[in-house]
Amino acid sequence: DTGVSQDPRHKITKRGQNVTFRCDPISEHNRLYWYRQTLGQGPEFLTYFQNEAQLEKSRLLSDRFSAERPKGSFSTLEIQRTEQGDSAMYLCTPLEDRFFGPGTRLTVL
Amino acid sequence: DAKTTQPPSMDCAEGRAANLPCNHSTISGNEYVYWYRQIHSQGPQYIIHGLKNNETNEMASLIITEDRKSSTLILPHATLRDTAVYYCIVRVSGSGNTGKLIFGQGTTLQVKP
């Protein structure tokens, strides 16, 4: 148990479809981070929330990506018009607990 | 870009100490050294962190050189379950900073029986 749940754990979709992932830290945290990890690489920073506010976005986060944290607790990451290059593991963490969630593995066919 | 340099891979015999080096020659005074590991198909797991003093916890020891330009993670008695990718990261902590982690390629540690 990492103290962070992510849903779904696996998602297979066809190119062009929209997908949404959810991250739920079990306890309250001010900060929440999203990362993406492709095969053989270390995790790459995507975006950061301080409570509800999205304070930093990586250049990796194209306009097809949007993230929200409406109540400062859980967060969602949506990818519109998915491309094969979006296939990756998407991880979230509050970092203060130093735990990462188990990730959502996205496969775009 | 990652601010650390690590060897891509290392082997260690089961039961022996694993010493994983990391160079961070451009580290700033307010940056901490963090170590995470990632076992296949799992999210990264925090191991230890430090600023300038050596640190020890139930998982590992962290030795930071006096000039802070390099560090070594020590797993005192490696087991097969310690086989993983180990990431050395420098990170600014505290309020007013994003505090994000910038991962490099890490060191793949293979513990052999």
Backbone of each chain as ProteinMPNN parsed JSONL, in Angstrom:
{"seq_chain_A": "DTGVSQDPRHKITKRGQNVTFRCDPISEHNRLYWYRQTLGQGPEFLTYFQNEAQLEKSRLLSDRFSAERPKGSFSTLEIQRTEQGDSAMYLCTPLEDRFFGPGTRLTVL", "coords_chain_A": {"N_chain_A": [[0.846, -1.197, 0.0], [0.76, 2.065, -1.052], [-0.304, 4.413, -0.233], [-1.393, 5.958, -2.142], [-3.785, 5.843, -4.629], [-4.499, 4.811, -7.965], [-6.482, 5.033, -10.867], [-7.758, 3.963, -13.982], [-5.788, 0.916, -13.561], [-4.781, -0.172, -15.828], [-5.107, 0.741, -19.237], [-6.36, 0.344, -22.393], [-6.598, 1.738, -25.508], [-7.926, 3.054, -28.587], [-6.223, 4.844, -31.141], [-6.866, 8.281, -31.267], [-8.984, 8.358, -29.546], [-10.368, 9.632, -26.442], [-9.017, 9.694, -23.131], [-9.212, 9.336, -19.567], [-7.585, 9.643, -16.483], [-7.368, 8.899, -12.978], [-6.181, 10.076, -9.845], [-5.757, 9.374, -6.46], [-4.737, 10.476, -3.504], [-4.471, 9.004, -0.299], [-4.431, 10.352, 2.163], [-4.712, 13.845, 3.129], [-3.006, 16.199, 1.124], [-1.093, 19.034, 0.292], [0.338, 19.264, -2.067], [0.543, 17.849, -5.373], [1.74, 15.746, -7.877], [2.167, 14.886, -11.308], [3.597, 12.384, -13.353], [5.172, 10.957, -16.24], [6.13, 7.882, -17.673], [8.034, 6.257, -20.001], [8.941, 3.214, -21.686], [11.923, 1.915, -20.446], [12.926, 4.33, -19.676], [13.502, 6.937, -17.201], [11.038, 8.328, -14.932], [9.218, 11.198, -16.138], [8.613, 14.563, -15.402], [5.373, 15.976, -15.469], [3.259, 17.749, -14.522], [2.258, 19.978, -11.826], [0.466, 20.492, -8.838], [-0.583, 22.8, -6.396], [-2.608, 22.569, -3.868], [-5.69, 23.424, -5.277], [-4.632, 24.722, -7.395], [-2.942, 24.708, -10.478], [0.32, 24.878, -10.817], [2.63, 24.503, -12.294], [3.562, 23.406, -15.505], [4.922, 20.981, -17.609], [6.748, 21.214, -20.708], [6.21, 18.938, -22.018], [3.563, 18.519, -21.747], [1.283, 18.695, -23.899], [-1.259, 20.559, -25.763], [-3.23, 18.717, -25.89], [-3.412, 17.513, -23.531], [-4.871, 17.718, -20.322], [-5.103, 18.642, -16.937], [-6.625, 18.408, -13.744], [-7.5, 19.461, -10.427], [-9.872, 19.579, -8.641], [-10.901, 19.879, -5.96], [-8.73, 20.025, -4.442], [-7.9, 17.577, -3.578], [-8.235, 14.709, -4.867], [-7.022, 14.061, -8.217], [-7.353, 14.522, -11.762], [-6.257, 13.401, -14.963], [-6.499, 14.102, -18.272], [-6.339, 12.931, -21.571], [-6.719, 13.978, -24.774], [-7.706, 12.917, -28.047], [-5.888, 10.668, -28.443], [-2.559, 9.543, -29.169], [-0.215, 7.199, -30.574], [2.246, 7.646, -29.444], [1.603, 8.445, -26.914], [1.505, 6.29, -25.331], [2.374, 4.923, -22.328], [3.443, 4.767, -18.849], [1.558, 6.367, -16.445], [2.11, 8.253, -13.672], [1.376, 9.318, -10.326], [1.968, 11.418, -7.464], [2.049, 12.651, -4.099], [4.399, 13.449, -3.094], [5.215, 14.593, -0.572], [4.74, 12.578, 1.176], [6.358, 10.899, 0.012], [5.624, 8.742, -1.47], [4.842, 7.121, -4.499], [2.062, 6.563, -6.639], [0.696, 3.43, -7.944], [0.485, 3.687, -10.641], [-0.932, 4.238, -13.939], [-1.131, 2.284, -16.697], [-1.006, 3.086, -19.981], [-1.981, 2.051, -23.152], [-1.911, 2.773, -26.472], [-3.45, 1.902, -29.359]], "CA_chain_A": [[0.0, 0.0, 0.0], [1.621, 3.235, -1.186], [-1.006, 5.606, 0.218], [-1.915, 6.654, -3.321], [-4.42, 4.913, -5.569], [-4.688, 5.333, -9.313], [-7.513, 4.284, -11.553], [-7.564, 2.512, -13.902], [-4.393, 0.48, -13.543], [-4.418, -0.404, -17.232], [-6.076, 1.264, -20.186], [-6.034, 0.148, -23.798], [-7.515, 2.55, -26.291], [-7.561, 3.225, -29.99], [-5.75, 6.176, -31.498], [-7.923, 9.259, -31.518], [-9.949, 8.36, -28.445], [-10.012, 10.39, -25.228], [-8.91, 8.886, -21.921], [-9.071, 10.086, -18.327], [-7.039, 8.891, -15.364], [-7.621, 9.522, -11.688], [-5.188, 9.859, -8.787], [-6.341, 9.635, -5.15], [-3.929, 10.269, -2.302], [-5.35, 8.574, 0.786], [-4.536, 11.427, 3.141], [-4.686, 15.164, 2.503], [-1.703, 16.767, 0.804], [-1.184, 20.265, -0.486], [0.972, 19.111, -3.37], [0.319, 16.634, -6.16], [2.549, 15.771, -9.098], [1.972, 13.84, -12.319], [4.778, 12.026, -14.132], [4.972, 9.972, -17.298], [7.309, 7.047, -17.837], [8.032, 5.359, -21.147], [9.736, 2.008, -21.465], [13.368, 2.064, -20.404], [13.31, 5.673, -19.267], [13.051, 7.366, -15.891], [9.817, 9.149, -14.976], [9.365, 12.594, -16.564], [7.644, 15.459, -14.778], [4.339, 16.539, -16.338], [2.589, 18.908, -13.978], [2.288, 20.092, -10.371], [-0.623, 21.232, -8.207], [-0.565, 23.219, -4.999], [-4.06, 22.574, -3.635], [-6.418, 23.338, -6.543], [-3.946, 25.506, -8.429], [-1.919, 24.055, -11.292], [1.356, 25.902, -10.767], [3.686, 24.29, -13.277], [3.31, 22.409, -16.547], [6.074, 20.685, -18.451], [6.511, 21.358, -22.151], [5.702, 17.645, -22.491], [2.107, 18.544, -21.626], [0.756, 19.407, -25.061], [-2.622, 21.059, -25.565], [-4.16, 17.592, -25.828], [-3.418, 17.068, -22.137], [-5.368, 18.647, -19.317], [-5.147, 18.068, -15.595], [-7.405, 19.184, -12.794], [-7.541, 19.008, -9.029], [-10.967, 20.499, -8.307], [-11.125, 20.12, -4.532], [-7.443, 19.964, -3.754], [-7.604, 16.24, -3.051], [-7.929, 13.849, -6.001], [-6.692, 14.771, -9.449], [-7.572, 13.79, -13.013], [-5.429, 13.738, -16.124], [-7.202, 13.716, -19.488], [-5.632, 13.046, -22.844], [-7.659, 13.99, -25.899], [-7.185, 12.5, -29.366], [-4.667, 9.948, -28.107], [-1.628, 9.117, -30.211], [0.567, 6.046, -30.133], [3.331, 8.154, -28.61], [1.13, 8.672, -25.546], [1.61, 5.023, -24.605], [3.328, 5.116, -21.231], [2.904, 4.637, -17.503], [1.291, 7.684, -15.869], [2.282, 8.129, -12.228], [1.138, 10.519, -9.537], [2.51, 11.361, -6.11], [2.047, 13.893, -3.333], [5.816, 13.632, -2.768], [5.505, 14.843, 0.84], [4.778, 11.249, 1.763], [7.402, 10.237, -0.759], [5.095, 7.585, -2.168], [4.215, 7.224, -5.806], [1.009, 5.606, -6.896], [1.106, 2.282, -8.753], [0.508, 4.091, -12.04], [-1.878, 3.771, -14.956], [-0.415, 1.967, -17.933], [-1.808, 3.391, -21.163], [-1.548, 1.525, -24.446], [-2.694, 3.329, -27.58], [-3.287, 1.019, -30.533]], "C_chain_A": [[0.885, 1.251, 0.0], [0.965, 4.483, -0.635], [-1.55, 6.438, -0.923], [-2.555, 5.608, -4.22], [-4.588, 5.602, -6.908], [-5.651, 4.425, -10.048], [-7.692, 4.826, -12.967], [-6.09, 2.152, -13.796], [-3.884, 0.25, -14.957], [-5.524, 0.161, -18.111], [-5.547, 1.029, -21.59], [-7.063, 0.911, -24.602], [-7.035, 2.632, -27.729], [-7.127, 4.667, -30.219], [-6.924, 7.092, -31.809], [-8.97, 9.339, -30.42], [-9.438, 9.229, -27.295], [-9.948, 9.437, -24.043], [-8.753, 9.805, -20.72], [-8.583, 9.169, -17.228], [-7.308, 9.656, -14.079], [-6.532, 9.128, -10.693], [-5.812, 10.271, -7.461], [-5.321, 9.409, -4.047], [-4.85, 9.943, -1.128], [-5.499, 9.652, 1.837], [-4.381, 12.768, 2.431], [-3.255, 15.651, 2.31], [-1.899, 18.051, 0.015], [-0.697, 20.047, -1.912], [0.572, 17.808, -4.042], [1.039, 16.799, -7.487], [2.119, 14.627, -10.013], [3.297, 13.656, -13.077], [4.358, 11.03, -15.21], [6.275, 9.188, -17.457], [7.141, 6.125, -19.032], [9.05, 4.248, -20.906], [11.236, 2.309, -21.501], [13.863, 3.427, -19.971], [12.879, 5.944, -17.823], [11.778, 8.183, -16.011], [10.131, 10.593, -15.355], [8.252, 13.429, -15.945], [6.664, 15.99, -15.816], [3.757, 17.824, -15.763], [2.529, 18.826, -12.457], [1.123, 20.95, -9.886], [-0.242, 21.587, -6.773], [-2.032, 23.464, -4.662], [-4.784, 22.485, -4.981], [-5.648, 23.955, -7.705], [-2.87, 24.684, -9.147], [-0.794, 25.07, -11.501], [2.477, 25.708, -11.783], [3.273, 23.189, -14.232], [4.565, 22.223, -17.372], [5.718, 20.955, -19.914], [6.055, 20.043, -22.756], [4.178, 17.635, -22.522], [1.544, 19.381, -22.768], [-0.684, 19.837, -24.79], [-3.65, 19.935, -25.586], [-4.303, 17.071, -24.396], [-4.055, 18.141, -21.26], [-5.454, 17.926, -17.985], [-5.92, 19.005, -14.688], [-7.256, 18.605, -11.4], [-8.616, 19.862, -8.351], [-11.134, 20.8, -6.83], [-9.832, 20.034, -3.739], [-7.148, 18.614, -3.157], [-7.234, 15.316, -4.203], [-7.609, 14.705, -7.223], [-7.03, 13.882, -10.647], [-6.638, 14.312, -14.089], [-6.161, 13.216, -17.351], [-6.292, 13.899, -20.689], [-6.68, 12.964, -23.947], [-6.943, 13.542, -27.179], [-5.853, 11.759, -29.19], [-3.873, 9.552, -29.339], [-0.809, 7.948, -29.67], [1.718, 6.464, -29.229], [2.912, 8.461, -27.183], [1.217, 7.407, -24.704], [2.726, 5.123, -23.579], [2.652, 4.727, -19.933], [2.736, 6.058, -16.971], [1.236, 7.536, -14.354], [1.901, 9.422, -11.537], [1.687, 10.313, -8.132], [2.297, 12.682, -5.41], [3.446, 14.303, -2.886], [6.096, 13.862, -1.294], [5.564, 13.531, 1.602], [5.858, 10.403, 1.123], [6.924, 8.969, -1.447], [4.612, 7.973, -3.555], [3.071, 6.222, -5.86], [1.512, 4.473, -7.771], [1.12, 2.586, -10.247], [-0.663, 3.556, -12.844], [-1.079, 3.523, -16.222], [-1.35, 2.152, -19.103], [-1.165, 2.779, -22.396], [-2.48, 2.07, -25.513], [-2.403, 2.512, -28.828], [-3.403, 1.801, -31.836]], "O_chain_A": [[1.66, 1.472, 0.931], [1.61, 5.529, -0.57], [-2.109, 7.512, -0.698], [-1.931, 4.595, -4.536], [-4.794, 6.813, -6.981], [-5.637, 3.207, -9.874], [-7.772, 6.042, -13.142], [-5.233, 3.025, -13.932], [-2.705, 0.453, -15.247], [-6.708, 0.077, -17.785], [-4.443, 1.451, -21.937], [-8.266, 0.748, -24.398], [-5.886, 2.318, -28.038], [-7.614, 5.588, -29.563], [-7.854, 6.717, -32.523], [-9.754, 10.287, -30.372], [-8.247, 9.52, -27.192], [-10.727, 8.488, -23.958], [-8.228, 10.912, -20.837], [-9.092, 8.062, -17.053], [-7.456, 10.878, -14.077], [-6.033, 8.003, -10.702], [-6.335, 11.378, -7.335], [-5.058, 8.263, -3.684], [-5.908, 10.558, -0.989], [-6.597, 9.85, 2.358], [-3.967, 12.821, 1.273], [-2.412, 15.534, 3.199], [-2.783, 18.132, -0.837], [-1.268, 20.592, -2.856], [0.299, 16.804, -3.383], [0.961, 17.843, -8.133], [1.757, 13.545, -9.551], [4.003, 14.615, -13.392], [3.333, 10.358, -15.1], [7.369, 9.748, -17.384], [6.22, 5.31, -19.074], [9.905, 4.348, -20.026], [11.745, 2.883, -22.464], [15.068, 3.665, -19.903], [12.001, 5.264, -17.291], [11.47, 8.683, -17.093], [11.157, 11.146, -14.958], [7.085, 13.038, -15.967], [7.062, 16.404, -16.905], [3.757, 18.863, -16.423], [2.72, 17.76, -11.87], [0.833, 22.002, -10.457], [0.338, 20.783, -6.044], [-2.626, 24.444, -5.112], [-4.522, 21.563, -5.754], [-5.983, 23.728, -8.868], [-2.015, 24.058, -8.521], [-0.944, 26.015, -12.276], [3.197, 26.656, -12.096], [2.71, 22.172, -13.827], [5.197, 23.195, -17.786], [4.55, 20.927, -20.303], [5.565, 20.02, -23.885], [3.572, 16.837, -23.237], [1.352, 20.59, -22.643], [-1.255, 19.531, -23.743], [-4.829, 20.178, -25.325], [-5.203, 16.287, -24.095], [-3.802, 19.332, -21.441], [-5.829, 16.755, -17.916], [-5.879, 20.226, -14.841], [-6.933, 17.431, -11.218], [-8.298, 20.763, -7.575], [-11.493, 21.928, -6.489], [-9.847, 19.976, -2.509], [-6.253, 18.488, -2.321], [-6.051, 15.146, -4.498], [-7.886, 15.904, -7.257], [-6.998, 12.655, -10.556], [-6.281, 15.49, -14.122], [-6.417, 12.017, -17.457], [-5.572, 14.891, -20.802], [-7.431, 11.993, -24.034], [-5.745, 13.763, -27.356], [-4.826, 12.177, -29.724], [-4.429, 9.266, -30.399], [-0.725, 7.74, -28.459], [2.118, 5.709, -28.343], [3.761, 8.712, -26.328], [1.021, 7.455, -23.49], [3.88, 5.378, -23.923], [1.465, 4.402, -19.9], [3.666, 6.861, -17.038], [0.418, 6.786, -13.821], [2.08, 10.505, -12.095], [1.85, 9.183, -7.672], [2.354, 13.733, -6.046], [3.636, 15.398, -2.357], [7.11, 13.382, -0.789], [6.334, 13.385, 2.551], [6.223, 9.339, 1.623], [7.739, 8.199, -1.956], [4.037, 9.045, -3.744], [3.108, 5.174, -5.214], [2.627, 4.537, -8.288], [1.699, 1.833, -11.03], [-1.294, 2.563, -12.481], [-0.434, 4.427, -16.754], [-2.365, 1.464, -19.215], [0.026, 2.958, -22.654], [-3.691, 1.856, -25.464], [-1.266, 2.438, -29.293], [-3.292, 1.221, -32.917]]}, "seq_chain_B": "DAKTTQPPSMDCAEGRAANLPCNHSTISGNEYVYWYRQIHSQGPQYIIHGLKNNETNEMASLIITEDRKSSTLILPHATLRDTAVYYCIVRVSGSGNTGKLIFGQGTTLQVKP", "coords_chain_B": {"N_chain_B": [[16.863, 18.966, -17.514], [18.446, 16.112, -16.04], [20.422, 16.434, -13.09], [22.32, 14.758, -12.254], [24.739, 12.07, -12.418], [24.991, 8.683, -13.066], [26.268, 5.309, -12.972], [25.247, 3.074, -15.584], [24.639, 0.394, -14.982], [25.015, -2.167, -12.45], [26.352, -4.968, -10.683], [25.77, -7.123, -7.876], [26.618, -9.345, -5.269], [24.42, -11.5, -3.55], [23.711, -10.784, -0.154], [25.991, -9.318, 0.191], [27.349, -5.967, 0.556], [25.892, -3.367, -1.331], [27.099, -0.758, -3.197], [26.222, 2.194, -4.485], [27.157, 4.634, -6.684], [26.953, 8.234, -7.206], [27.205, 11.155, -9.099], [26.999, 14.604, -8.614], [27.895, 17.226, -9.432], [27.156, 19.864, -9.856], [25.5, 20.668, -7.861], [23.41, 22.73, -5.862], [23.487, 24.889, -2.924], [21.06, 24.685, -1.565], [19.92, 22.363, -2.358], [18.804, 19.06, -1.982], [19.95, 15.651, -1.795], [18.33, 12.971, -3.124], [17.288, 9.56, -3.054], [15.671, 7.16, -4.949], [14.053, 4.072, -5.765], [13.051, 1.738, -8.275], [11.197, -0.96, -8.767], [10.526, -3.475, -11.13], [7.69, -2.657, -13.029], [6.412, -1.286, -10.998], [5.565, 1.728, -9.108], [7.945, 4.396, -8.423], [9.912, 4.086, -5.434], [10.576, 5.657, -2.418], [13.794, 5.951, -0.879], [15.866, 7.237, 0.702], [17.109, 10.445, 1.876], [19.276, 13.341, 1.895], [21.095, 16.271, 3.022], [23.719, 17.379, 3.709], [24.907, 15.943, 5.703], [25.762, 12.556, 6.547], [23.36, 9.966, 6.25], [21.18, 7.505, 7.679], [18.841, 4.896, 7.453], [16.279, 2.391, 7.914], [16.437, 1.108, 5.531], [18.729, 1.841, 4.058], [22.008, 3.431, 3.769], [23.252, 6.743, 3.333], [25.933, 8.333, 1.992], [27.467, 11.37, 1.785], [29.781, 13.339, 0.104], [32.18, 15.701, 1.423], [32.39, 18.031, -0.095], [30.004, 17.901, -1.338], [29.667, 17.085, -3.949], [29.353, 14.538, -4.794], [27.828, 11.351, -4.031], [27.086, 8.306, -2.233], [25.01, 5.544, -2.225], [24.304, 3.072, 0.066], [23.437, -0.226, 0.339], [23.282, -2.34, 2.879], [23.184, -5.187, 3.157], [22.574, -6.78, 0.551], [19.686, -8.16, -0.999], [17.903, -10.49, -3.139], [15.542, -9.238, -3.702], [16.209, -6.611, -3.805], [16.929, -6.04, -6.341], [16.65, -3.724, -8.844], [15.94, -0.541, -10.452], [17.861, 2.184, -9.573], [17.566, 5.504, -8.622], [19.238, 8.545, -8.43], [18.729, 11.74, -7.288], [18.682, 15.295, -7.361], [17.14, 17.778, -5.469], [15.22, 20.654, -4.784], [13.941, 21.598, -1.736], [11.156, 22.644, 0.365], [8.909, 25.41, 1.03], [7.572, 27.515, -1.543], [8.968, 26.495, -3.63], [8.743, 24.376, -6.513], [9.557, 21.76, -6.105], [9.77, 19.506, -7.638], [10.793, 16.268, -8.854], [13.552, 15.431, -10.825], [14.228, 12.929, -12.812], [16.948, 10.857, -13.822], [18.608, 8.453, -15.863], [19.229, 6.459, -14.134], [20.615, 3.701, -12.165], [20.791, 0.36, -12.941], [20.554, -2.136, -10.738], [21.629, -5.349, -10.283], [21.095, -7.992, -8.28], [22.751, -10.87, -7.472], [22.463, -14.411, -6.893]], "CA_chain_B": [[17.824, 17.869, -17.575], [18.873, 15.583, -14.758], [21.661, 17.041, -12.642], [23.131, 13.696, -11.655], [25.32, 11.068, -13.298], [25.112, 7.379, -12.413], [26.599, 4.218, -13.908], [23.996, 2.483, -16.064], [24.329, -0.897, -14.372], [25.945, -2.738, -11.478], [25.999, -6.261, -10.116], [26.14, -7.303, -6.483], [26.314, -10.679, -4.773], [23.452, -11.528, -2.456], [24.317, -10.765, 1.172], [27.082, -8.343, 0.254], [26.921, -4.568, 0.482], [25.82, -2.736, -2.655], [27.49, 0.648, -3.109], [25.809, 2.823, -5.731], [27.68, 6.006, -6.712], [26.228, 9.276, -7.938], [27.883, 12.447, -9.203], [26.115, 15.776, -8.73], [28.914, 18.257, -9.26], [26.597, 21.219, -9.946], [24.472, 20.792, -6.823], [23.369, 24.023, -5.174], [23.492, 24.774, -1.477], [19.742, 24.377, -1.023], [19.412, 21.142, -2.985], [19.0, 17.809, -1.277], [20.163, 14.448, -2.594], [17.306, 11.963, -2.89], [17.406, 8.284, -3.746], [14.47, 6.353, -5.138], [14.269, 2.887, -6.581], [11.862, 1.296, -8.979], [11.163, -2.378, -9.101], [9.807, -3.624, -12.391], [6.238, -2.498, -13.11], [5.869, -0.58, -9.839], [5.944, 3.133, -9.012], [9.178, 4.62, -7.66], [9.845, 3.96, -3.977], [11.56, 6.486, -1.715], [14.729, 5.226, -0.041], [16.553, 8.066, 1.683], [17.585, 11.7, 1.342], [20.158, 14.067, 2.79], [21.583, 17.57, 2.566], [25.179, 17.336, 3.745], [25.344, 14.922, 6.646], [25.429, 11.181, 6.208], [22.064, 9.555, 6.778], [20.919, 6.062, 7.709], [17.527, 4.451, 7.898], [16.15, 0.937, 7.926], [16.669, 0.561, 4.199], [20.025, 2.129, 3.441], [22.804, 4.557, 4.251], [23.633, 7.712, 2.309], [27.185, 9.002, 2.3], [27.65, 12.543, 0.922], [31.129, 13.874, 0.269], [32.216, 16.99, 2.107], [32.103, 19.094, -1.069], [28.644, 17.594, -1.808], [29.623, 16.864, -5.388], [29.013, 13.151, -5.081], [27.284, 10.6, -2.908], [27.0, 6.853, -2.405], [23.945, 4.843, -1.524], [24.782, 1.763, 0.506], [22.507, -1.239, 0.83], [24.29, -3.099, 3.632], [23.121, -6.636, 2.889], [21.647, -6.838, -0.589], [18.927, -9.379, -1.252], [17.414, -10.569, -4.507], [14.445, -8.275, -3.835], [16.768, -5.278, -4.036], [17.152, -5.843, -7.777], [15.788, -2.603, -9.225], [16.62, 0.649, -10.975], [18.064, 3.141, -8.494], [17.676, 6.863, -9.132], [19.801, 9.591, -7.586], [18.065, 12.974, -7.734], [18.843, 16.474, -6.509], [15.824, 18.403, -5.388], [15.05, 21.777, -3.872], [12.794, 21.38, -0.859], [10.671, 23.81, 1.08], [7.817, 26.177, 0.419], [8.016, 28.451, -2.57], [9.589, 25.769, -4.729], [7.928, 23.292, -7.042], [9.993, 20.534, -5.445], [9.635, 18.344, -8.503], [11.935, 15.38, -9.026], [14.011, 15.254, -12.202], [14.859, 11.616, -12.863], [17.856, 10.521, -14.911], [18.462, 7.082, -16.343], [19.366, 5.557, -13.007], [21.51, 2.532, -12.191], [20.12, -0.926, -12.78], [21.294, -3.019, -9.836], [21.256, -6.757, -10.357], [21.632, -8.766, -7.161], [22.869, -12.258, -7.946], [22.6, -15.386, -5.793]], "C_chain_B": [[18.193, 17.424, -16.159], [20.208, 16.202, -14.385], [22.575, 16.016, -12.011], [23.638, 12.746, -12.734], [25.51, 9.794, -12.515], [25.569, 6.344, -13.433], [25.32, 3.524, -14.344], [23.643, 1.168, -15.391], [25.429, -1.326, -13.409], [25.436, -4.103, -11.067], [26.459, -6.303, -8.666], [25.768, -8.723, -6.069], [25.357, -10.58, -3.594], [24.17, -11.612, -1.116], [25.467, -9.793, 1.327], [26.506, -6.929, 0.207], [26.911, -4.095, -0.97], [26.111, -1.253, -2.471], [27.212, 1.321, -4.451], [26.272, 4.279, -5.74], [26.796, 6.951, -7.523], [27.06, 10.552, -7.932], [26.862, 13.557, -9.379], [26.97, 17.017, -8.517], [28.364, 19.677, -9.305], [25.527, 21.475, -8.894], [24.565, 22.152, -6.137], [23.23, 23.803, -3.671], [22.154, 24.376, -0.869], [19.122, 23.124, -1.642], [19.794, 19.909, -2.173], [19.321, 16.7, -2.285], [19.117, 13.424, -2.173], [17.655, 10.686, -3.65], [16.041, 7.609, -3.761], [14.883, 5.071, -5.859], [12.932, 2.473, -7.199], [12.035, -0.165, -9.358], [10.217, -2.538, -10.278], [8.292, -3.526, -12.213], [5.604, -1.87, -11.868], [6.251, 0.899, -9.91], [7.241, 3.281, -8.235], [8.932, 4.595, -6.163], [10.942, 4.803, -3.356], [12.48, 5.612, -0.876], [15.258, 6.115, 1.074], [16.862, 9.421, 1.054], [18.475, 12.391, 2.373], [20.609, 15.378, 2.175], [23.105, 17.595, 2.561], [25.723, 16.312, 4.736], [25.009, 13.539, 6.122], [24.13, 10.797, 6.9], [21.941, 8.047, 6.729], [19.481, 5.839, 8.122], [17.472, 2.935, 7.776], [16.451, 0.308, 6.576], [18.113, 0.703, 3.75], [20.775, 3.212, 4.201], [23.168, 5.445, 3.07], [24.879, 8.435, 2.785], [27.378, 10.136, 1.295], [29.042, 13.096, 1.176], [31.076, 15.28, 0.857], [31.913, 18.144, 1.154], [30.726, 18.935, -1.714], [28.56, 17.314, -3.301], [29.355, 15.416, -5.755], [28.475, 12.486, -3.822], [27.265, 9.116, -3.255], [25.843, 6.326, -1.582], [24.463, 3.461, -1.171], [23.612, 0.922, 0.99], [23.366, -2.258, 1.562], [24.321, -4.589, 3.361], [22.107, -6.868, 1.772], [20.963, -8.203, -0.679], [18.421, -9.357, -2.688], [16.301, -9.553, -4.749], [14.922, -6.837, -3.983], [17.108, -5.034, -5.504], [16.147, -4.826, -8.288], [16.618, -1.558, -9.962], [16.668, 1.681, -9.854], [18.332, 4.523, -9.08], [18.233, 7.791, -8.06], [19.304, 10.924, -8.139], [18.451, 14.109, -6.798], [17.557, 17.28, -6.586], [15.842, 19.545, -4.4], [13.808, 21.517, -3.04], [12.355, 22.686, -0.237], [9.606, 24.556, 0.314], [8.387, 27.173, -0.582], [8.72, 27.786, -3.73], [8.644, 24.678, -5.214], [8.283, 21.974, -6.357], [9.889, 19.301, -6.314], [10.928, 17.538, -8.543], [12.273, 15.303, -10.509], [14.815, 13.962, -12.238], [15.828, 11.546, -14.038], [17.579, 9.097, -15.354], [18.583, 6.065, -15.214], [20.405, 4.467, -13.21], [20.672, 1.286, -12.01], [21.014, -1.828, -11.936], [20.745, -4.431, -9.964], [21.924, -7.471, -9.196], [21.595, -10.244, -7.56], [23.074, -13.219, -6.786], [24.018, -15.933, -5.699]], "O_chain_B": [[18.246, 18.223, -15.224], [21.037, 16.467, -15.255], [23.514, 16.378, -11.301], [23.054, 12.631, -13.812], [26.107, 9.797, -11.439], [25.293, 6.482, -14.625], [24.392, 3.397, -13.546], [22.462, 0.854, -15.241], [26.587, -0.923, -13.523], [24.233, -4.364, -11.099], [27.404, -5.618, -8.276], [24.726, -9.241, -6.47], [25.475, -9.691, -2.751], [25.107, -12.393, -0.946], [25.877, -9.473, 2.442], [25.341, -6.724, -0.133], [27.825, -4.397, -1.736], [25.449, -0.575, -1.685], [27.892, 1.046, -5.44], [25.836, 5.073, -4.906], [26.019, 6.54, -8.385], [27.557, 10.976, -6.889], [25.96, 13.45, -10.21], [26.791, 17.757, -7.55], [29.027, 20.605, -8.843], [24.734, 22.407, -9.029], [25.656, 22.656, -5.87], [22.909, 22.71, -3.205], [22.112, 23.798, 0.217], [17.932, 22.862, -1.465], [20.936, 19.743, -1.745], [19.002, 16.805, -3.469], [19.033, 13.056, -1.002], [18.235, 10.724, -4.735], [15.358, 7.502, -2.742], [15.941, 5.012, -6.486], [11.855, 2.814, -6.71], [12.897, -0.535, -10.155], [9.227, -1.816, -10.398], [7.697, -4.205, -11.377], [4.384, -1.919, -11.707], [7.14, 1.283, -10.669], [7.605, 2.39, -7.467], [7.884, 5.026, -5.683], [12.11, 4.677, -3.725], [12.034, 4.658, -0.239], [15.119, 5.79, 2.253], [16.876, 9.541, -0.171], [18.435, 12.074, 3.562], [20.52, 15.574, 0.963], [23.716, 17.81, 1.514], [26.866, 15.87, 4.618], [24.073, 13.375, 5.34], [23.844, 11.255, 8.006], [22.515, 7.388, 5.862], [18.965, 6.503, 9.022], [18.492, 2.28, 7.562], [16.692, -0.896, 6.489], [18.665, -0.208, 3.132], [20.258, 3.82, 5.138], [23.367, 4.967, 1.953], [24.884, 9.066, 3.842], [27.446, 9.893, 0.091], [29.438, 13.299, 2.324], [30.05, 15.956, 0.791], [31.262, 19.117, 1.535], [30.333, 19.751, -2.547], [27.463, 17.308, -3.859], [29.15, 15.108, -6.929], [28.641, 12.985, -2.708], [27.409, 8.728, -4.414], [25.715, 6.626, -0.395], [25.002, 2.759, -2.027], [22.895, 1.296, 1.918], [24.12, -2.984, 0.914], [25.395, -5.19, 3.34], [20.93, -7.121, 2.028], [21.579, -9.246, -0.464], [18.501, -8.335, -3.369], [16.134, -9.064, -5.866], [14.123, -5.943, -4.258], [17.53, -3.936, -5.867], [14.937, -5.03, -8.183], [17.838, -1.68, -10.079], [15.643, 2.011, -9.258], [19.212, 4.692, -9.925], [17.753, 7.813, -6.927], [19.447, 11.196, -9.331], [18.539, 13.916, -5.585], [16.969, 17.434, -7.656], [16.406, 19.431, -3.312], [12.739, 21.244, -3.585], [13.059, 23.695, -0.293], [9.424, 24.364, -0.888], [9.533, 27.609, -0.472], [9.038, 28.446, -4.719], [7.854, 24.129, -4.446], [7.401, 21.167, -6.064], [9.915, 18.177, -5.811], [12.013, 18.064, -8.297], [11.388, 15.132, -11.348], [15.946, 13.91, -11.753], [15.569, 12.1, -15.106], [16.459, 8.6, -15.236], [18.094, 4.941, -15.328], [20.993, 4.333, -14.284], [19.926, 1.166, -11.037], [22.094, -2.231, -12.368], [19.552, -4.672, -9.776], [23.15, -7.553, -9.124], [20.553, -10.783, -7.932], [23.764, -12.901, -5.817], [24.304, -16.76, -4.832]]}, "name": "protein", "num_of_chains": 2, "seq": "DTGVSQDPRHKITKRGQNVTFRCDPISEHNRLYWYRQTLGQGPEFLTYFQNEAQLEKSRLLSDRFSAERPKGSFSTLEIQRTEQGDSAMYLCTPLEDRFFGPGTRLTVLDAKTTQPPSMDCAEGRAANLPCNHSTISGNEYVYWYRQIHSQGPQYIIHGLKNNETNEMASLIITEDRKSSTLILPHATLRDTAVYYCIVRVSGSGNTGKLIFGQGTTLQVKP"}
